[in-house]
């Protein structure tokens, strides 16, 4: 994976985290995935180890869970 992936569900906690991540690492370095709008990517997030959103998956594959907006099972 060449870019970080930021998974979220669109809640206020997630939107704030998205804005902060983008300001820190830039839009060219992160793919934003809104799981509330694109449920087909929930399985992808789970494969990376995402348990809750908002979460950032680093290019190394490490998952950084940020705050707690919603559990991944709540999005299914």
Order of alpha helices (4+ residues) and beta strands (2+ residues): beta-alpha-beta-alpha-beta-beta
